[in-house]
Amino acid sequence: MKTVKTSPFTDQEPGTSGLRKQTKHFQQAHYLENFVQSIFSAIGNTVGKTLVLGGDGRFFNVPAIQTIIKMAAANGFSRLLIGQNGILSTPAASLLIRKYKTDGGIILSASHNPGGQNGDFGIKYNTPNGGPAPEKVTEAIYQNTLSISEYKIESNEDINLDTLGQTQINDMTVEIIDSVSDYADMMEDIYDFELIKQGVKSKTLSLCFDAMHAVTGPYAREIFINRLGLDASLVINSIPLEDFGGGHPDPNQAHAEELMKIMNSDQAPDLGAASDGDGDRNMILGQNFFVTPSDSLAVMSANITEIKAYKAGISGVARSMPTSQAVDKVAEKLGIPCYETPTGWKFFGNLLDANKIALCGEESFGTGSNHIREKDGIWAVLFWLNLLAIKKQSVEKIVSSHWTIYGRHYYGRHDYEAIDSNSANKLMMTLREKLTGLISKKVGDYTITDACDFAYTDPIDGSISAKQGIIIQLNPDARIIFRLSGTGTQGATLRVYLEKYEADSNKQSFDTTQVLEPLAELSKTIADIVHFTGRTSADVIT
Ligand code: G16
């Protein structure tokens, strides 16, 4: 065992979901090691503890895992559970932590960010409840990174990650486990696989799933093809590649091009879906029809008791603040609470643990439930597949019927990517300073009824998270939200979220872009976007 002298890096503060940097940045000497030792110090008393370890298979996944194995051995861990070939989707890792009651897990992923030598890499620690570390833990890790002076590492040979079985390093057992089977079994417990199989057999139910050359490939093949009998040729891009085939493994209309083409064609299957780099995001499509993640959450909530595992009903729901308020309408009707949290799955953890909620979601293509403590891409796809098998209606019909009952929330997110960080911070600061002056102002067809900086007090532990995004509330029934992304690796990304509610069913089938255009223009004026960013339009609209 070696103790290696090191000095702090000042840029290891975790963002919305762990530490994400360009891969080359991660590959510099001591960078990964410093962060891992800082996680171990935050866990404390690591002797005899156990961890789940795996990643989304992107470039640098395996070398990073080999390093973490050696460091875990040197820090006295007693057992590591590692996905075969180093592969674990984020939801599968969350499940394994909970199922095998480990002291948490380390997941290597930069999620939807591109991979490869010139792409991004990331690392996050999940706590023993299976969820992303809450802010007090990430803050402790960050503080450790600022004062670190040495780390411990074994000098053993690399472990064979390809073969299932156990290896011993000193007192530590390394167990290579099947990455897929526990997860696939859990999905069978939640959903009615027999009913879905009947639909598939009678050719009344079909799916095209795009794994985007990322981690869900093996999970999708086992569940959709082997267990449900769906058409194998429609599980596309299912071989995980270190660089995701050069693509951007972000399941949205802009990046899942091949899937969009299939779903917008005459031969489109009933359901189209995609997941991201580490398998926690999902996009849901019907034939020629896109379901916004916010609507998907609302439809799921309204139909939750149709699904085997949730038959008894649910205690409550939650959404991140910028997610549309579609789910609020459902919660109101069901008479259950709806919580509004800051962006970041970690904020749902306490609510799920305390059984205040059983279903939650975010506009950023994430939905999940109390079955684990991460958002879950394949779980969401199966939800829709199961719902289609029950309702025997098209995706579009299910969503438009939902709007008739609850009203439609037109929704769009405009991202200004890789802008200068200082200018982005100035934009937010300037906007913050003028918030109170905005109230009651008439802007276009709207009046600003409220303007505030979102702060959240966790109802369980009382922790406060301030400055979580600026909300401009408009009358009648619209919102514009401004916040800076916490997952990018180049400069800053300004996210502008636009939402407009329409209760009148005769006005619910308009084009989203057209409906939101006035709000998009307003957002530019209110935040002086062109001045601060030099951009006249957003780079990505989802
Ligand atoms: C992460 C978080 C999500 C968050 C998303 C976007 O997702 O887990 O909770 O909504 O980032 O965050 P931001 O707007 O700060 O970029 P993932 O899938 O990237 O891990």
Residues whose N, C-alpha, C, O or C-beta is under 5 A from the ligand:
A	BS01	G16	T16 S17 S111 H112 T343 G344 W345 E362 S364 L484 S485 G486 T487
